[in-house]
Amino acid sequence: MTVSLPLVFVLGLVAWGAVKFLGVRTWIVVVIALFGFWLSHTFMAPAIESGTRSGVDVVNGSHD
């Protein structure tokens, strides 16, 4: 059985767990999320996407 979850949902669960169980402050989670959105609109976005795709390929064991 395959379950598909949106990445935003998974990251939301991780953020909720960090706030609830690790004592991370909510404002830190908000700042990190906003920084991620800002970073995605800079010149670094293609490099981040390429690195993320390469990392996923390594974890999945699939190489082109």
Secondary structure, 3 states (H helix, E strand, C coil): CCCCCCHHHHHHHHHHHHHHHCCCCHHHHHHHHHHHHHHCCCCCHHHHHHHHHHHHHHHHCCCC
